[in-house]
Every structure is written in C-alpha cells, then in structure tokens.
Amino acid sequence: MSLLLIAVGGALGALSRYYLDTAVTKLLGPTVLGIFFVNITGSFLLGVFISATEPHITWQHNARLFAAIGFLGSYTTFSTLTVATVGLVQDGDLTRAALNIGGSVIVGLTAALLGLYLGKLF
C-alpha cells in the first residue's frame, strides 16, 4: 500500500510540474521561471503540509507517503534547477544563473518557513 501511495502521488506531482512549467513557458517563452515557480510553491506547500499534519499522528504516515514523498517529491525538482542554471552559465548569462540559484534557495527557504508557520494555524 505504501508504494502505491507514493507512486500515485509521484505521478500526480510530476504531471503537475510538467503542466505548470509548460504553461509558464508558453506564457513567457523559454525561461527558468516555470521551474522556479514550481520549486517555490512546492517548498511552501511542503512546509504547510508538514506543519499542519504534525499533530495528526493517526493519518500522518499515509498522508506523508502520498503528499510529501510522492506528490511534492516529484513536483519539485532540484535536478532541473541545477541543469537550467548550468545552461545559463554555459550561455554566458552569469547574472541570471546566480539569480536563479540564489533566488531559488533564498525564496525557497522563505517559502518553506512561511509554510511551516501557516501550517501551524490549521
């Protein structure tokens, strides 16, 4: 049952990431902003989820398997962030590369902290 929860959550997370990244690319053209958006919202949602489910031990394990490990684990993507940043470096766009990696870390941490705080309100 655990593997099924992770697999279904993972499939939905991957599809959501693809859809949102594609939508941003269609809207703005080729850019790293789609993955940036996905990673920031994923950091925020994981913070909310972890914080909100902490007091609910009875359903926490299965919910974490599905949502945290499955959905959000495949929704966010460190590998795409790093490959996109390397691509910017290879193109000579060091400013955007630094903004992409630095902004992702700083804004991602801020989003996670905000999510952890807001999740405690539920």
Biopython code that builds the backbone (N, CA, C, O; Angstrom):
import numpy as np
from Bio.PDB.StructureBuilder import StructureBuilder

atoms = [
    (1, "MET", "N", (0.822, -1.204, 0.000)),
    (1, "MET", "CA", (0.000, 0.000, 0.000)),
    (1, "MET", "C", (0.866, 1.268, 0.000)),
    (1, "MET", "O", (0.527, 2.258, -0.649)),
    (2, "SER", "N", (1.982, 1.228, 0.733)),
    (2, "SER", "CA", (2.868, 2.391, 0.808)),
    (2, "SER", "C", (3.418, 2.767, -0.560)),
    (2, "SER", "O", (3.439, 3.941, -0.930)),
    (3, "LEU", "N", (3.862, 1.764, -1.307)),
    (3, "LEU", "CA", (4.420, 2.039, -2.637)),
    (3, "LEU", "C", (3.364, 2.605, -3.579)),
    (3, "LEU", "O", (3.674, 3.452, -4.417)),
    (4, "LEU", "N", (2.139, 2.154, -3.453)),
    (4, "LEU", "CA", (1.054, 2.660, -4.292)),
    (4, "LEU", "C", (0.771, 4.132, -3.980)),
    (4, "LEU", "O", (0.580, 4.941, -4.889)),
    (5, "LEU", "N", (0.746, 4.467, -2.705)),
    (5, "LEU", "CA", (0.527, 5.868, -2.319)),
    (5, "LEU", "C", (1.628, 6.769, -2.872)),
    (5, "LEU", "O", (1.351, 7.850, -3.391)),
    (6, "ILE", "N", (2.865, 6.323, -2.759)),
    (6, "ILE", "CA", (3.989, 7.108, -3.279)),
    (6, "ILE", "C", (3.916, 7.202, -4.799)),
    (6, "ILE", "O", (4.150, 8.271, -5.363)),
    (7, "ALA", "N", (3.593, 6.095, -5.469)),
    (7, "ALA", "CA", (3.541, 6.083, -6.935)),
    (7, "ALA", "C", (2.441, 6.992, -7.473)),
    (7, "ALA", "O", (2.672, 7.752, -8.414)),
    (8, "VAL", "N", (1.268, 6.922, -6.894)),
    (8, "VAL", "CA", (0.162, 7.770, -7.358)),
    (8, "VAL", "C", (0.463, 9.240, -7.073)),
    (8, "VAL", "O", (0.256, 10.097, -7.932)),
    (9, "GLY", "N", (0.945, 9.524, -5.880)),
    (9, "GLY", "CA", (1.334, 10.898, -5.551)),
    (9, "GLY", "C", (2.433, 11.397, -6.471)),
    (9, "GLY", "O", (2.393, 12.538, -6.931)),
    (10, "GLY", "N", (3.420, 10.544, -6.744)),
    (10, "GLY", "CA", (4.522, 10.915, -7.626)),
    (10, "GLY", "C", (4.058, 11.205, -9.039)),
    (10, "GLY", "O", (4.508, 12.166, -9.664)),
    (11, "ALA", "N", (3.162, 10.377, -9.541)),
    (11, "ALA", "CA", (2.641, 10.604, -10.895)),
    (11, "ALA", "C", (1.893, 11.933, -10.969)),
    (11, "ALA", "O", (2.073, 12.696, -11.918)),
    (12, "LEU", "N", (1.071, 12.205, -9.989)),
    (12, "LEU", "CA", (0.323, 13.469, -9.982)),
    (12, "LEU", "C", (1.246, 14.673, -9.815)),
    (12, "LEU", "O", (1.023, 15.719, -10.426)),
    (13, "GLY", "N", (2.269, 14.529, -8.999)),
    (13, "GLY", "CA", (3.229, 15.618, -8.813)),
    (13, "GLY", "C", (4.017, 15.907, -10.078)),
    (13, "GLY", "O", (4.219, 17.067, -10.440)),
    (14, "ALA", "N", (4.466, 14.847, -10.753)),
    (14, "ALA", "CA", (5.231, 15.023, -11.990)),
    (14, "ALA", "C", (4.375, 15.669, -13.071)),
    (14, "ALA", "O", (4.839, 16.550, -13.795)),
    (15, "LEU", "N", (3.135, 15.233, -13.179)),
    (15, "LEU", "CA", (2.232, 15.823, -14.174)),
    (15, "LEU", "C", (1.952, 17.289, -13.855)),
    (15, "LEU", "O", (1.891, 18.123, -14.758)),
    (16, "SER", "N", (1.786, 17.599, -12.589)),
    (16, "SER", "CA", (1.542, 18.989, -12.186)),
    (16, "SER", "C", (2.749, 19.864, -12.498)),
    (16, "SER", "O", (2.601, 20.977, -13.004)),
    (17, "ARG", "N", (3.947, 19.359, -12.195)),
    (17, "ARG", "CA", (5.169, 20.111, -12.505)),
    (17, "ARG", "C", (5.270, 20.370, -13.996)),
    (17, "ARG", "O", (5.547, 21.494, -14.415)),
    (18, "TYR", "N", (5.051, 19.345, -14.797)),
    (18, "TYR", "CA", (5.136, 19.482, -16.254)),
    (18, "TYR", "C", (4.112, 20.503, -16.752)),
    (18, "TYR", "O", (4.446, 21.370, -17.560)),
    (19, "TYR", "N", (2.882, 20.406, -16.279)),
    (19, "TYR", "CA", (1.826, 21.316, -16.723)),
    (19, "TYR", "C", (2.166, 22.765, -16.375)),
    (19, "TYR", "O", (2.058, 23.645, -17.229)),
    (20, "LEU", "N", (2.571, 23.021, -15.139)),
    (20, "LEU", "CA", (2.870, 24.397, -14.731)),
    (20, "LEU", "C", (4.097, 24.953, -15.441)),
    (20, "LEU", "O", (4.095, 26.108, -15.866)),
    (21, "ASP", "N", (5.138, 24.149, -15.574)),
    (21, "ASP", "CA", (6.339, 24.609, -16.281)),
    (21, "ASP", "C", (6.013, 24.913, -17.739)),
    (21, "ASP", "O", (6.471, 25.918, -18.284)),
    (22, "THR", "N", (5.230, 24.055, -18.364)),
    (22, "THR", "CA", (4.826, 24.267, -19.758)),
    (22, "THR", "C", (3.960, 25.515, -19.894)),
    (22, "THR", "O", (4.115, 26.276, -20.849)),
    (23, "ALA", "N", (3.059, 25.729, -18.957)),
    (23, "ALA", "CA", (2.187, 26.906, -19.001)),
    (23, "ALA", "C", (2.993, 28.190, -18.887)),
    (23, "ALA", "O", (2.731, 29.152, -19.610)),
    (24, "VAL", "N", (3.969, 28.214, -17.989)),
    (24, "VAL", "CA", (4.812, 29.404, -17.836)),
    (24, "VAL", "C", (5.653, 29.621, -19.088)),
    (24, "VAL", "O", (5.824, 30.758, -19.528)),
    (25, "THR", "N", (6.178, 28.546, -19.666)),
    (25, "THR", "CA", (6.981, 28.666, -20.886)),
    (25, "THR", "C", (6.139, 29.193, -22.045)),
    (25, "THR", "O", (6.616, 30.016, -22.826)),
    (26, "LYS", "N", (4.903, 28.735, -22.169)),
    (26, "LYS", "CA", (4.009, 29.240, -23.222)),
    (26, "LYS", "C", (3.698, 30.713, -23.002)),
    (26, "LYS", "O", (3.589, 31.483, -23.956)),
    (27, "LEU", "N", (3.557, 31.093, -21.760)),
    (27, "LEU", "CA", (3.210, 32.477, -21.431)),
    (27, "LEU", "C", (4.393, 33.424, -21.605)),
    (27, "LEU", "O", (4.236, 34.522, -22.138)),
    (28, "LEU", "N", (5.579, 33.004, -21.156)),
    (28, "LEU", "CA", (6.740, 33.900, -21.122)),
    (28, "LEU", "C", (7.839, 33.551, -22.117)),
    (28, "LEU", "O", (8.794, 34.313, -22.270)),
    (29, "GLY", "N", (7.724, 32.423, -22.790)),
    (29, "GLY", "CA", (8.796, 31.972, -23.668)),
    (29, "GLY", "C", (9.793, 31.161, -22.864)),
    (29, "GLY", "O", (9.606, 30.951, -21.666)),
    (30, "PRO", "N", (10.850, 30.704, -23.518)),
    (30, "PRO", "CA", (11.855, 29.887, -22.813)),
    (30, "PRO", "C", (12.432, 30.647, -21.615)),
    (30, "PRO", "O", (12.999, 31.730, -21.763)),
    (31, "THR", "N", (12.278, 30.069, -20.452)),
    (31, "THR", "CA", (12.723, 30.716, -19.223)),
    (31, "THR", "C", (12.861, 29.677, -18.120)),
    (31, "THR", "O", (12.321, 28.576, -18.225)),
    (32, "VAL", "N", (13.580, 30.026, -17.068)),
    (32, "VAL", "CA", (13.695, 29.155, -15.907)),
    (32, "VAL", "C", (12.611, 29.465, -14.869)),
    (32, "VAL", "O", (12.582, 28.841, -13.808)),
    (33, "LEU", "N", (11.733, 30.406, -15.157)),
    (33, "LEU", "CA", (10.731, 30.836, -14.181)),
    (33, "LEU", "C", (9.688, 29.763, -13.873)),
    (33, "LEU", "O", (9.126, 29.753, -12.778)),
    (34, "GLY", "N", (9.423, 28.872, -14.808)),
    (34, "GLY", "CA", (8.460, 27.799, -14.543)),
    (34, "GLY", "C", (8.949, 26.888, -13.434)),
    (34, "GLY", "O", (8.212, 26.593, -12.494)),
    (35, "ILE", "N", (10.185, 26.445, -13.542)),
    (35, "ILE", "CA", (10.760, 25.585, -12.510)),
    (35, "ILE", "C", (10.944, 26.357, -11.207)),
    (35, "ILE", "O", (10.755, 25.806, -10.122)),
    (36, "PHE", "N", (11.313, 27.634, -11.315)),
    (36, "PHE", "CA", (11.419, 28.475, -10.122)),
    (36, "PHE", "C", (10.078, 28.505, -9.390)),
    (36, "PHE", "O", (10.031, 28.303, -8.176)),
    (37, "PHE", "N", (8.993, 28.754, -10.118)),
    (37, "PHE", "CA", (7.652, 28.800, -9.533)),
    (37, "PHE", "C", (7.290, 27.466, -8.886)),
    (37, "PHE", "O", (6.785, 27.429, -7.764)),
    (38, "VAL", "N", (7.550, 26.382, -9.595)),
    (38, "VAL", "CA", (7.237, 25.051, -9.085)),
    (38, "VAL", "C", (8.005, 24.790, -7.783)),
    (38, "VAL", "O", (7.418, 24.344, -6.797)),
    (39, "ASN", "N", (9.294, 25.063, -7.778)),
    (39, "ASN", "CA", (10.101, 24.782, -6.588)),
    (39, "ASN", "C", (9.710, 25.648, -5.396)),
    (39, "ASN", "O", (9.727, 25.178, -4.259)),
    (40, "ILE", "N", (9.359, 26.899, -5.644)),
    (40, "ILE", "CA", (8.963, 27.784, -4.544)),
    (40, "ILE", "C", (7.603, 27.362, -3.991)),
    (40, "ILE", "O", (7.434, 27.272, -2.775)),
    (41, "THR", "N", (6.641, 27.105, -4.859)),
    (41, "THR", "CA", (5.327, 26.673, -4.366)),
    (41, "THR", "C", (5.434, 25.315, -3.682)),
    (41, "THR", "O", (4.745, 25.064, -2.693)),
    (42, "GLY", "N", (6.287, 24.441, -4.197)),
    (42, "GLY", "CA", (6.481, 23.142, -3.558)),
    (42, "GLY", "C", (7.089, 23.276, -2.172)),
    (42, "GLY", "O", (6.683, 22.572, -1.248)),
    (43, "SER", "N", (8.058, 24.172, -2.015)),
    (43, "SER", "CA", (8.657, 24.416, -0.700)),
    (43, "SER", "C", (7.609, 24.942, 0.276)),
    (43, "SER", "O", (7.541, 24.507, 1.426)),
    (44, "PHE", "N", (6.806, 25.869, -0.191)),
    (44, "PHE", "CA", (5.740, 26.432, 0.645)),
    (44, "PHE", "C", (4.729, 25.347, 1.034)),
    (44, "PHE", "O", (4.386, 25.203, 2.207)),
    (45, "LEU", "N", (4.261, 24.595, 0.048)),
    (45, "LEU", "CA", (3.253, 23.558, 0.318)),
    (45, "LEU", "C", (3.781, 22.463, 1.235)),
    (45, "LEU", "O", (3.046, 21.965, 2.087)),
    (46, "LEU", "N", (5.035, 22.084, 1.074)),
    (46, "LEU", "CA", (5.610, 21.078, 1.963)),
    (46, "LEU", "C", (5.684, 21.611, 3.390)),
    (46, "LEU", "O", (5.401, 20.882, 4.341)),
    (47, "GLY", "N", (6.063, 22.872, 3.543)),
    (47, "GLY", "CA", (6.085, 23.477, 4.869)),
    (47, "GLY", "C", (4.711, 23.481, 5.514)),
    (47, "GLY", "O", (4.567, 23.119, 6.682)),
    (48, "VAL", "N", (3.698, 23.890, 4.754)),
    (48, "VAL", "CA", (2.321, 23.897, 5.275)),
    (48, "VAL", "C", (1.907, 22.473, 5.646)),
    (48, "VAL", "O", (1.372, 22.239, 6.730)),
    (49, "PHE", "N", (2.152, 21.540, 4.754)),
    (49, "PHE", "CA", (1.717, 20.161, 4.970)),
    (49, "PHE", "C", (2.374, 19.555, 6.218)),
    (49, "PHE", "O", (1.687, 18.988, 7.069)),
    (50, "ILE", "N", (3.677, 19.675, 6.322)),
    (50, "ILE", "CA", (4.389, 19.095, 7.464)),
    (50, "ILE", "C", (3.903, 19.705, 8.768)),
    (50, "ILE", "O", (3.650, 18.995, 9.741)),
    (51, "SER", "N", (3.775, 21.013, 8.781)),
    (51, "SER", "CA", (3.360, 21.700, 9.988)),
    (51, "SER", "C", (1.905, 21.401, 10.350)),
    (51, "SER", "O", (1.582, 21.219, 11.524)),
    (52, "ALA", "N", (1.041, 21.350, 9.358)),
    (52, "ALA", "CA", (-0.387, 21.117, 9.616)),
    (52, "ALA", "C", (-0.675, 19.673, 10.017)),
    (52, "ALA", "O", (-1.604, 19.429, 10.788)),
    (53, "THR", "N", (0.090, 18.718, 9.518)),
    (53, "THR", "CA", (-0.190, 17.312, 9.823)),
    (53, "THR", "C", (0.536, 16.805, 11.056)),
    (53, "THR", "O", (0.238, 15.710, 11.533)),
    (54, "GLU", "N", (1.467, 17.562, 11.577)),
    (54, "GLU", "CA", (2.251, 17.124, 12.728)),
    (54, "GLU", "C", (1.388, 16.648, 13.901)),
    (54, "GLU", "O", (1.686, 15.611, 14.494)),
    (55, "PRO", "N", (0.324, 17.384, 14.247)),
    (55, "PRO", "CA", (-0.479, 16.937, 15.391)),
    (55, "PRO", "C", (-1.398, 15.745, 15.088)),
    (55, "PRO", "O", (-1.969, 15.171, 16.015)),
    (56, "HIS", "N", (-1.552, 15.364, 13.834)),
    (56, "HIS", "CA", (-2.489, 14.313, 13.443)),
    (56, "HIS", "C", (-1.756, 13.003, 13.184)),
    (56, "HIS", "O", (-1.631, 12.571, 12.038)),
    (57, "ILE", "N", (-1.285, 12.389, 14.220)),
    (57, "ILE", "CA", (-0.460, 11.190, 14.103)),
    (57, "ILE", "C", (-1.224, 10.043, 13.446)),
    (57, "ILE", "O", (-0.610, 9.234, 12.750)),
    (58, "THR", "N", (-2.521, 9.944, 13.637)),
    (58, "THR", "CA", (-3.276, 8.787, 13.142)),
    (58, "THR", "C", (-3.271, 8.675, 11.622)),
    (58, "THR", "O", (-3.290, 7.559, 11.102)),
    (59, "TRP", "N", (-3.249, 9.768, 10.903)),
    (59, "TRP", "CA", (-3.252, 9.681, 9.436)),
    (59, "TRP", "C", (-1.996, 10.273, 8.819)),
    (59, "TRP", "O", (-1.879, 10.365, 7.597)),
    (60, "GLN", "N", (-1.092, 10.659, 9.638)),
    (60, "GLN", "CA", (0.113, 11.336, 9.171)),
    (60, "GLN", "C", (0.979, 10.445, 8.273)),
    (60, "GLN", "O", (1.478, 10.925, 7.255)),
    (61, "HIS", "N", (1.172, 9.178, 8.610)),
    (61, "HIS", "CA", (2.093, 8.326, 7.851)),
    (61, "HIS", "C", (1.651, 8.179, 6.392)),
    (61, "HIS", "O", (2.439, 8.449, 5.486)),
    (62, "ASN", "N", (0.427, 7.762, 6.153)),
    (62, "ASN", "CA", (-0.054, 7.578, 4.778)),
    (62, "ASN", "C", (-0.140, 8.898, 4.029)),
    (62, "ASN", "O", (0.150, 8.956, 2.834)),
    (63, "ALA", "N", (-0.537, 9.953, 4.721)),
    (63, "ALA", "CA", (-0.620, 11.265, 4.079)),
    (63, "ALA", "C", (0.773, 11.745, 3.676)),
    (63, "ALA", "O", (0.938, 12.325, 2.602)),
    (64, "ARG", "N", (1.755, 11.516, 4.507)),
    (64, "ARG", "CA", (3.128, 11.916, 4.170)),
    (64, "ARG", "C", (3.653, 11.102, 2.997)),
    (64, "ARG", "O", (4.330, 11.643, 2.123)),
    (65, "LEU", "N", (3.349, 9.812, 2.968)),
    (65, "LEU", "CA", (3.781, 8.990, 1.839)),
    (65, "LEU", "C", (3.224, 9.548, 0.535)),
    (65, "LEU", "O", (3.961, 9.717, -0.437)),
    (66, "PHE", "N", (1.933, 9.831, 0.512)),
    (66, "PHE", "CA", (1.288, 10.314, -0.704)),
    (66, "PHE", "C", (1.702, 11.746, -1.040)),
    (66, "PHE", "O", (2.164, 12.022, -2.148)),
    (67, "ALA", "N", (1.534, 12.648, -0.085)),
    (67, "ALA", "CA", (1.712, 14.079, -0.372)),
    (67, "ALA", "C", (3.170, 14.531, -0.333)),
    (67, "ALA", "O", (3.650, 15.149, -1.283)),
    (68, "ALA", "N", (3.867, 14.233, 0.738)),
    (68, "ALA", "CA", (5.230, 14.757, 0.897)),
    (68, "ALA", "C", (6.235, 14.003, 0.039)),
    (68, "ALA", "O", (6.995, 14.612, -0.713)),
    (69, "ILE", "N", (6.240, 12.683, 0.150)),
    (69, "ILE", "CA", (7.217, 11.900, -0.607)),
    (69, "ILE", "C", (6.790, 11.758, -2.063)),
    (69, "ILE", "O", (7.589, 11.988, -2.971)),
    (70, "GLY", "N", (5.533, 11.380, -2.289)),
    (70, "GLY", "CA", (5.058, 11.162, -3.655)),
    (70, "GLY", "C", (4.840, 12.448, -4.432)),
    (70, "GLY", "O", (5.612, 12.776, -5.333)),
    (71, "PHE", "N", (3.775, 13.182, -4.079)),
    (71, "PHE", "CA", (3.393, 14.355, -4.863)),
    (71, "PHE", "C", (4.455, 15.448, -4.835)),
    (71, "PHE", "O", (4.983, 15.820, -5.883)),
    (72, "LEU", "N", (4.775, 15.963, -3.658)),
    (72, "LEU", "CA", (5.707, 17.092, -3.579)),
    (72, "LEU", "C", (7.134, 16.684, -3.907)),
    (72, "LEU", "O", (7.918, 17.502, -4.386)),
    (73, "GLY", "N", (7.478, 15.426, -3.654)),
    (73, "GLY", "CA", (8.802, 14.946, -4.019)),
    (73, "GLY", "C", (9.038, 14.948, -5.514)),
    (73, "GLY", "O", (10.150, 15.214, -5.969)),
    (74, "SER", "N", (7.989, 14.652, -6.291)),
    (74, "SER", "CA", (8.155, 14.678, -7.748)),
    (74, "SER", "C", (7.708, 16.010, -8.350)),
    (74, "SER", "O", (8.070, 16.329, -9.483)),
    (75, "TYR", "N", (6.937, 16.777, -7.613)),
    (75, "TYR", "CA", (6.516, 18.103, -8.084)),
    (75, "TYR", "C", (7.705, 19.062, -8.112)),
    (75, "TYR", "O", (7.906, 19.777, -9.093)),
    (76, "THR", "N", (8.483, 19.075, -7.047)),
    (76, "THR", "CA", (9.670, 19.924, -7.014)),
    (76, "THR", "C", (10.826, 19.190, -7.670)),
    (76, "THR", "O", (10.821, 17.963, -7.767)),
    (77, "THR", "N", (11.818, 19.948, -8.120)),
    (77, "THR", "CA", (12.902, 19.300, -8.846)),
    (77, "THR", "C", (14.204, 20.057, -8.716)),
    (77, "THR", "O", (14.403, 21.095, -9.347)),
    (78, "PHE", "N", (15.076, 19.533, -7.901)),
    (78, "PHE", "CA", (16.401, 20.126, -7.739)),
    (78, "PHE", "C", (17.248, 19.903, -8.989)),
    (78, "PHE", "O", (18.014, 20.779, -9.393)),
    (79, "SER", "N", (17.108, 18.740, -9.590)),
    (79, "SER", "CA", (17.939, 18.419, -10.759)),
    (79, "SER", "C", (17.655, 19.362, -11.920)),
    (79, "SER", "O", (18.587, 19.793, -12.599)),
    (80, "THR", "N", (16.405, 19.688, -12.160)),
    (80, "THR", "CA", (16.083, 20.615, -13.245)),
    (80, "THR", "C", (16.590, 22.010, -12.927)),
    (80, "THR", "O", (17.058, 22.718, -13.819)),
    (81, "LEU", "N", (16.502, 22.409, -11.675)),
    (81, "LEU", "CA", (17.039, 23.707, -11.249)),
    (81, "LEU", "C", (18.529, 23.786, -11.558)),
    (81, "LEU", "O", (18.995, 24.774, -12.126)),
    (82, "THR", "N", (19.266, 22.768, -11.194)),
    (82, "THR", "CA", (20.708, 22.825, -11.390)),
    (82, "THR", "C", (21.094, 22.742, -12.865)),
    (82, "THR", "O", (22.011, 23.438, -13.301)),
    (83, "VAL", "N", (20.415, 21.909, -13.630)),
    (83, "VAL", "CA", (20.727, 21.800, -15.059)),
    (83, "VAL", "C", (20.390, 23.110, -15.773)),
    (83, "VAL", "O", (21.151, 23.560, -16.630)),
    (84, "ALA", "N", (19.258, 23.723, -15.427)),
    (84, "ALA", "CA", (18.892, 25.009, -16.039)),
    (84, "ALA", "C", (19.922, 26.076, -15.690)),
    (84, "ALA", "O", (20.268, 26.906, -16.530)),
    (85, "THR", "N", (20.409, 26.058, -14.459)),
    (85, "THR", "CA", (21.417, 27.032, -14.044)),
    (85, "THR", "C", (22.729, 26.813, -14.791)),
    (85, "THR", "O", (23.367, 27.776, -15.217)),
    (86, "VAL", "N", (23.132, 25.570, -14.952)),
    (86, "VAL", "CA", (24.342, 25.264, -15.726)),
    (86, "VAL", "C", (24.165, 25.740, -17.166)),
    (86, "VAL", "O", (25.105, 26.267, -17.761)),
    (87, "GLY", "N", (22.984, 25.561, -17.725)),
    (87, "GLY", "CA", (22.715, 26.040, -19.078)),
    (87, "GLY", "C", (22.888, 27.543, -19.192)),
    (87, "GLY", "O", (23.430, 28.031, -20.183)),
    (88, "LEU", "N", (22.438, 28.275, -18.198)),
    (88, "LEU", "CA", (22.616, 29.727, -18.191)),
    (88, "LEU", "C", (24.098, 30.090, -18.119)),
    (88, "LEU", "O", (24.547, 31.018, -18.791)),
    (89, "VAL", "N", (24.848, 29.364, -17.308)),
    (89, "VAL", "CA", (26.296, 29.600, -17.214)),
    (89, "VAL", "C", (26.955, 29.324, -18.559)),
    (89, "VAL", "O", (27.776, 30.117, -19.020)),
    (90, "GLN", "N", (26.606, 28.219, -19.186)),
    (90, "GLN", "CA", (27.192, 27.866, -20.477)),
    (90, "GLN", "C", (26.853, 28.887, -21.559)),
    (90, "GLN", "O", (27.624, 29.095, -22.496)),
    (91, "ASP", "N", (25.686, 29.522, -21.415)),
    (91, "ASP", "CA", (25.294, 30.568, -22.362)),
    (91, "ASP", "C", (25.953, 31.903, -22.034)),
    (91, "ASP", "O", (25.766, 32.884, -22.754)),
    (92, "GLY", "N", (26.721, 31.944, -20.952)),
    (92, "GLY", "CA", (27.406, 33.173, -20.567)),
    (92, "GLY", "C", (26.539, 34.129, -19.772)),
    (92, "GLY", "O", (26.938, 35.267, -19.529)),
    (93, "ASP", "N", (25.357, 33.686, -19.363)),
    (93, "ASP", "CA", (24.438, 34.545, -18.617)),
    (93, "ASP", "C", (24.622, 34.313, -17.119)),
    (93, "ASP", "O", (23.762, 33.737, -16.451)),
    (94, "LEU", "N", (25.759, 34.773, -16.610)),
    (94, "LEU", "CA", (26.120, 34.526, -15.216)),
    (94, "LEU", "C", (25.182, 35.233, -14.238)),
    (94, "LEU", "O", (24.932, 34.724, -13.145)),
    (95, "THR", "N", (24.671, 36.378, -14.614)),
    (95, "THR", "CA", (23.764, 37.114, -13.734)),
    (95, "THR", "C", (22.477, 36.328, -13.522)),
    (95, "THR", "O", (22.038, 36.136, -12.388)),
    (96, "ARG", "N", (21.879, 35.880, -14.609)),
    (96, "ARG", "CA", (20.642, 35.087, -14.469)),
    (96, "ARG", "C", (20.902, 33.757, -13.780)),
    (96, "ARG", "O", (20.052, 33.277, -13.030)),
    (97, "ALA", "N", (22.053, 33.158, -14.018)),
    (97, "ALA", "CA", (22.396, 31.904, -13.341)),
    (97, "ALA", "C", (22.473, 32.123, -11.832)),
    (97, "ALA", "O", (21.927, 31.336, -11.058)),
    (98, "ALA", "N", (23.147, 33.189, -11.417)),
    (98, "ALA", "CA", (23.266, 33.491, -9.987)),
    (98, "ALA", "C", (21.908, 33.834, -9.384)),
    (98, "ALA", "O", (21.598, 33.414, -8.270)),
    (99, "LEU", "N", (21.105, 34.589, -10.110)),
    (99, "LEU", "CA", (19.759, 34.914, -9.624)),
    (99, "LEU", "C", (18.901, 33.663, -9.512)),
    (99, "LEU", "O", (18.131, 33.517, -8.562)),
    (100, "ASN", "N", (19.032, 32.761, -10.478)),
    (100, "ASN", "CA", (18.234, 31.544, -10.462)),
    (100, "ASN", "C", (18.579, 30.671, -9.256)),
    (100, "ASN", "O", (17.690, 30.255, -8.513)),
    (101, "ILE", "N", (19.851, 30.398, -9.065)),
    (101, "ILE", "CA", (20.238, 29.504, -7.967)),
    (101, "ILE", "C", (20.097, 30.197, -6.618)),
    (101, "ILE", "O", (19.570, 29.613, -5.671)),
    (102, "GLY", "N", (20.566, 31.442, -6.526)),
    (102, "GLY", "CA", (20.462, 32.184, -5.267)),
    (102, "GLY", "C", (19.020, 32.486, -4.899)),
    (102, "GLY", "O", (18.607, 32.315, -3.752)),
    (103, "GLY", "N", (18.261, 32.937, -5.887)),
    (103, "GLY", "CA", (16.848, 33.235, -5.638)),
    (103, "GLY", "C", (16.066, 31.998, -5.259)),
    (103, "GLY", "O", (15.198, 32.052, -4.388)),
    (104, "SER", "N", (16.364, 30.885, -5.900)),
    (104, "SER", "CA", (15.659, 29.639, -5.582)),
    (104, "SER", "C", (15.915, 29.215, -4.142)),
    (104, "SER", "O", (14.999, 28.789, -3.439)),
    (105, "VAL", "N", (17.147, 29.334, -3.715)),
    (105, "VAL", "CA", (17.480, 28.941, -2.342)),
    (105, "VAL", "C", (16.867, 29.920, -1.336)),
    (105, "VAL", "O", (16.212, 29.501, -0.382)),
    (106, "ILE", "N", (17.076, 31.205, -1.546)),
    (106, "ILE", "CA", (16.595, 32.196, -0.578)),
    (106, "ILE", "C", (15.075, 32.266, -0.552)),
    (106, "ILE", "O", (14.469, 32.228, 0.519)),
    (107, "VAL", "N", (14.458, 32.367, -1.722)),
    (107, "VAL", "CA", (12.999, 32.442, -1.770)),
    (107, "VAL", "C", (12.386, 31.100, -1.354)),
    (107, "VAL", "O", (11.337, 31.070, -0.711)),
    (108, "GLY", "N", (13.038, 29.994, -1.719)),
    (108, "GLY", "CA", (12.546, 28.673, -1.317)),
    (108, "GLY", "C", (12.567, 28.489, 0.191)),
    (108, "GLY", "O", (11.610, 27.975, 0.770)),
    (109, "LEU", "N", (13.651, 28.905, 0.827)),
    (109, "LEU", "CA", (13.714, 28.832, 2.293)),
    (109, "LEU", "C", (12.657, 29.717, 2.939)),
    (109, "LEU", "O", (12.021, 29.326, 3.918)),
    (110, "THR", "N", (12.479, 30.893, 2.394)),
    (110, "THR", "CA", (11.466, 31.811, 2.919)),
    (110, "THR", "C", (10.074, 31.211, 2.754)),
    (110, "THR", "O", (9.254, 31.280, 3.670)),
    (111, "ALA", "N", (9.807, 30.627, 1.598)),
    (111, "ALA", "CA", (8.502, 29.990, 1.353)),
    (111, "ALA", "C", (8.275, 28.824, 2.303)),
    (111, "ALA", "O", (7.174, 28.663, 2.828)),
    (112, "ALA", "N", (9.299, 28.009, 2.533)),
    (112, "ALA", "CA", (9.172, 26.874, 3.453)),
    (112, "ALA", "C", (8.901, 27.359, 4.879)),
    (112, "ALA", "O", (8.046, 26.804, 5.570)),
    (113, "LEU", "N", (9.620, 28.385, 5.317)),
    (113, "LEU", "CA", (9.399, 28.928, 6.658)),
    (113, "LEU", "C", (7.993, 29.496, 6.799)),
    (113, "LEU", "O", (7.330, 29.279, 7.814)),
    (114, "LEU", "N", (7.540, 30.218, 5.785)),
    (114, "LEU", "CA", (6.184, 30.762, 5.803)),
    (114, "LEU", "C", (5.158, 29.630, 5.842)),
    (114, "LEU", "O", (4.177, 29.693, 6.584)),
    (115, "GLY", "N", (5.396, 28.602, 5.039)),
    (115, "GLY", "CA", (4.502, 27.446, 5.050)),
    (115, "GLY", "C", (4.470, 26.745, 6.393)),
    (115, "GLY", "O", (3.397, 26.376, 6.871)),
    (116, "LEU", "N", (5.632, 26.555, 7.012)),
    (116, "LEU", "CA", (5.666, 25.933, 8.338)),
    (116, "LEU", "C", (4.901, 26.762, 9.358)),
    (116, "LEU", "O", (4.191, 26.216, 10.203)),
    (117, "TYR", "N", (5.044, 28.062, 9.279)),
    (117, "TYR", "CA", (4.316, 28.946, 10.198)),
    (117, "TYR", "C", (2.810, 28.878, 9.946)),
    (117, "TYR", "O", (2.026, 28.716, 10.881)),
    (118, "LEU", "N", (2.410, 29.003, 8.679)),
    (118, "LEU", "CA", (0.976, 28.998, 8.367)),
    (118, "LEU", "C", (0.333, 27.642, 8.640)),
    (118, "LEU", "O", (-0.832, 27.577, 9.032)),
    (119, "GLY", "N", (1.081, 26.565, 8.436)),
    (119, "GLY", "CA", (0.532, 25.239, 8.700)),
    (119, "GLY", "C", (0.155, 25.019, 10.145)),
    (119, "GLY", "O", (-0.749, 24.236, 10.437)),
    (120, "LYS", "N", (0.827, 25.690, 11.049)),
    (120, "LYS", "CA", (0.508, 25.575, 12.472)),
    (120, "LYS", "C", (-0.832, 26.225, 12.811)),
    (120, "LYS", "O", (-1.401, 25.955, 13.869)),
    (121, "LEU", "N", (-1.332, 27.068, 11.934)),
    (121, "LEU", "CA", (-2.608, 27.740, 12.165)),
    (121, "LEU", "C", (-3.799, 26.830, 11.864)),
    (121, "LEU", "O", (-4.931, 27.143, 12.232)),
    (122, "PHE", "N", (-3.544, 25.706, 11.195)),
    (122, "PHE", "CA", (-4.646, 24.796, 10.841)),
    (122, "PHE", "C", (-4.929, 23.815, 11.949)),
    (122, "PHE", "O", (-5.823, 22.978, 11.820)),
]
sb = StructureBuilder()
sb.init_structure("model")
sb.init_model(0)
sb.init_chain("A")
sb.init_seg("    ")
for serial, (resi, resn, name, xyz) in enumerate(atoms, 1):
    if name == "N":
        sb.init_residue(resn, " ", resi, " ")
    sb.init_atom(name, np.array(xyz, "f"), 0.0, 1.0, " ", f" {name:<3s}", serial, name[0])
structure = sb.get_structure()
